[in-house]
């Protein structure tokens, strides 16, 4: 079974451009980029919130046992 060659990918890309047009693809790319940026920002906010809460929930002092 043959894999997807570069020539086939170029033909598929040309068909997509012909079907949707460059303006539609450009706006789709911008929307996708802003969605990824928003997701990364939310992940950073979540990680910083988790580190703050773990610092607040520090364990109590250890008790040493005398023998």
Residue pairs with C-beta under 8 A, 6 or more apart in sequence:
16 25
17 25
20 28
